[in-house]
């Protein structure tokens, strides 16, 4: 027999002794039988027989009826072995190596060693998790890649919120003051027009202009830069008079909110409830706006967000009765703050204003001294109309605090100066955005700095 023919028969015998990768049994047989390296082709036949026996044992183990394992348990894949590791040629159990060695061997159901192919080492080293995906560990959550971006500072958000008002009012003033100019009659006429069209209010604008004329006549204001500083100082003084700490000096402290429809009254109540809750105060909401279908639903959503209880009745119920029940419930719950939502009332409608007076009287019967705060919510978008609203509500009900909303979406934010100048009541909060963080306590100094774009 020729040498070529002998080698061919030898190769055919070796191929016949190797298991078919497509028919390989067992978990490891199916996993690793398809991706063998060429270097494994010359392995001893004895090793192949060992693996074939191990695969058969594994198949029999899989067919055996066993109770299913819990889905909560996690299956961890074995650690990848060293590429240079060889397969044990005996069926004896694998003994543990020294800890300094980086390679490991694994045993199948028959106790035989099984080798992980090099091309699958990377995949095999990753854990396989069953069930729901686990939460990130604290170490992973703390990494910069998974941290949310930090929110902008309060002053930055305030400055951005007043951007339209600053452009309309201060930007127009700066255009007038720019360059080497004399404060003459023509200059003063342009300044007067800017003040009257800036939504500061007619009375406030004329008062400021009268002061400027007097100082110019006494040569106390000689150039536009001095004039700009004077206006900033005077506006700061007006707003400073409406800055006061809000002391919740009663328990429960009853807040009755009023305002016309669409000013953001219900949203403001929800945000205030969240703010007080974060201050560890017990809050109870009262849905006394029983005339508007969506009002109770909207306040209910806010109560769920702030995780505070809400007292409500069906649509069309007596608002004063809802207010009474809310205060009684708050007393029983030992609550710290009660916030009553009321229906939007046009300040020009006498009968609607009378309904607010009734609620106010009933609150006093439910708890002597209540309401401790009559909080008027105004929309900066209404411009100088907000001044007339504030005057009428104050005359009929008696306003003790203000919230100015939607300052970020209007160029008429200067109206807050006119309201403070004419009402002289504290501004509790201002709204400069949609989020809860954008309803912030009023700080007159920060407001003026942001308005005039200074730090």
Secondary structure, 3 states (H helix, E strand, C coil): CCHHHHHHHHHHHHHHHCCCHHHCCCHHHHHHCCCCCHHHHHCCHHHHHHHHHHHHHHHHHHHCCCCCCCCCCCECCCCCCCCCCCCCCCCCCCCCCCCCCCCCCEECCCCCEECCCHHHHHHHCCCECCCCCCCCCHHHHCCCCCCCCCCCCHHHHHHHHCHHHHHHHHHHHHHHHCCCCCCCHHHHHHHHHHHHCCCCCHHHHHHHHHHHHHHHHCCCCCCHHHHHHHHHHHHHHHHHCCCCCCCCCCCCEEEEEECCCCCCHHHHHHHHHHHHHHCCCCEEEEECCCCCHHHHHHHHHHHHHHCCEEECCCCCCCHHHHHHHHHHHHHHCCCCEEEEECCCCCCCCHHHHHHHHHHHHHHHHHCCCCCCEEEEEEEHHHCCHHHHHHHHHHHHCCCCEEEEECHHHCCCCCHHHHHHHHHCCEEEEEECCCCHHHEEECCHHHHHHHHCCCC
